[in-house]
Amino acid sequence: MITAGIKELKNQLSRYIALVKKGDDVLITERGRVIARVVKENSSRTSLRQALQALVLRGQVIMPTREIERDIPEPVKLPGKAVSEIVLEDRR
């Protein structure tokens, strides 16, 4: 999510519109307080992102400023029992 003050938005409107077209949300601030949000029309957002928007607007959550890598490394396989198996055996 990108944040821009009113003056900056006015001076670089084309740049921010291009970012919105790519799918970025732009929060517009006035004296450091969020007053509006510009989003792409008909953009498909995850329900988690929608749920977080109210928290973002209240200043309780800060969204990441860059895209997070989605590649999850493969887990390392070690010899012996899995920790979950050991815990289950211990509970019996």
N, C-alpha and C positions, 0 to 999 in steps of 0.2 A: 504494500500500500504506500502511496506517495503522498506527501503533504506539501501544500503550497499556500503561501500567504496570498491575500487578494491582489496586492501590487505585483507580485511575481507572476501570478496567474494571468493578470491582465497583460503584462509585458511579454509573456511567452505562451500565450493561449494556444497557438498552433502546436507547439511541442507537447503540451499537456493533452490536447485532443488526440494527438497521435498515440500517446501512451494509453489513453482510454480505449482507443480503437484496437490496440493490441491486447486489451483485457485487463490492464491495470486499473485499480480504483484510485481516485485522487481525492484526498481530503482537503477541503479549503478552510483555512484558518483566518481568524481576525484577532489580532493581538494575542496570538498563542492559543486561542480557543477554537475548536472545530465548530464550524457553522454550517457546513454542507459537505456532501459527498457526490462525486461525479462517477458514474459507472456506465459501462457499455450497455446499450439497449439490448434486451433479449440475451444477455450473456448467461451462460450456464455456470452457476456457482455451486459449490458444494454446500450442503446443509450446515456443515460445521462453520464455514466462513460466514454464512448468513447469521448463524447463532452468535458468532463473535462480534458482529457489527455493532450491536447495542453496547457491548462492553467497551469496544474501541471508542465509540462516540462519547462514552462517559469517562474515558481516560483510564479505565481499569485494566485494559489489555493493550499491548503494543504488538502489532503484526510484524512479521519479518520484513526487512527491507529488500531482500533478494530472494530469488527462487531457491528452495531447498533441493539438494540432490535427492533423487528418488531411488538411486541404486543402493540396495541393501546388500552388504557383503554376506557371503555364505558363512554359516556358523562353522566354527572349528570343531572337528570331531576328535575327541580325546579317548584313549582307551579306558575301559572300566565302565561302571554304571553311571547313568545320568544322575545328576543331583536330585531331580524330582523322584527318581526311583528310591534313592537312599532315604529321602524324607518320608515317602510313603511307607517304607519298611519300618522306619523308626516310629511311626504313628501307630503301628499295629500292636 
